[in-house]
Amino acid sequence: MPRKYNFGAGPATMPEAVLKEVQDELLDWNGLGLSVMEISHRSPEFIEIAKQAEQDFRDLLSISEDFAVLFTHGGATMQNAMVPLNLATQDGNADYVNSGHWAKRSIKEAQRYTNVNIAASSEEEEFRFFPKQESWKLSENSSYVHYTPNETIGGLCLRSIEHSEVPIVADYSSGILSEPLDVSKFSLIYGGAQKNIGPSGLGFVIIKKDLLGNPQPITPNLLNYTLIDEGESMSNTPPTFAWYVAGKVFKWLKSLGGVEEIAKINIRKADKLYSYIDGSNFYRNNINTEDRSIMNVPFLLANEDLNDKFLEQSKEAGLLALKGHRSVGGMRASIYNGLPEEGVDALVDFMEVFSKENS
Ligand SMILES: *Cc1c(COP(=O)(O)O)cnc(C)c1O
């Protein structure tokens, strides 16, 4: 059966070329007579895979030696605890920007480990826009300011950021590697792998080295950035297979010309979809135009009674996982790096036919 187009928000579609390579190597990696998932994380073979993955990730984002790159367990959500445990103090404070579902999750967890100040929020406007950086009200002696550059569920984003005196921390789960990023403006960038990098469970952390070394006393060793860095992300057995696949995705992206090239494709994909939606009376997207995500495109049907029919027929047409998150309703097309442009063309064609047949 041919592969279908998967618009799921995560675990998300993987580049087909990567899956094929993994398939080819699954039983016998590099003539070893073993699967890569069967070899020791301490073996020279795996250490080479791990080092190469880190180097390719660094190359893709031009990450300088001022930063440590860590691969972690627990996806993005574990970072919601790790960030305040490692960067803040129990009686100090940290600033958070409330831009939607994922920001709220980060805020709720951080409140267990430090005092959280909400620097800005667009909740009263139902997260139709992203709070502008100029409007953020940072507290005195703040340990850091945390924001979520791409809200995966709401479909809004903050495309650029200016330097700040307060260290900037970003949950980049669904935006990482989708377009160029000036890492030097940040103190910490983290995310789960399952959107643009690889299998779920794996997390990535890019942290400025001068922030290491001050964990709260209660921080579990396995969640301690300093120890993870010292142990080269192998404090215990890491998710080796996910790490290996992530390395292949980095190589794939490099072979396409890197982040600059994929950004052109991503922007073209997003423009096609948004301009079709905006030109239609049948579909709509409520997000402020300049704050729209290029990775996750939520849209509503004018007649919500047609939702089930839309989902049923799109599935039959080979367009999968278009159902919106239950908190937002409607539809959502996640169009990550791994989703080919032809998938967006097929979706727009389907949407046009569906609207004609049902108006
Ligand atoms: C998917 C996602 C998460 C949750 O990731 P897990 O790996 O399931 O913890 C957190 N934040 C953002 C922005 C996401 O897109």
The ligand as a Gaussian input file, in Angstrom:
#p B3LYP/6-31G(d) Opt

LIG

0 1
 C        4.106000      18.178000      21.469000
 C        4.452000      19.322000      22.353000
 C        4.716000      19.150000      23.718000
 C        4.598000      17.812000      24.410000
 O        5.589000      16.942000      24.021000
 P        5.807000      15.548000      24.798000
 O        6.995000      14.992000      24.107000
 O        4.565000      14.753000      24.625000
 O        6.069000      15.867000      26.208000
 C        5.076000      20.259000      24.456000
 N        5.167000      21.473000      23.890000
 C        4.906000      21.675000      22.590000
 C        5.017000      23.049000      22.018000
 C        4.536000      20.611000      21.779000
 O        4.274000      20.801000      20.482000

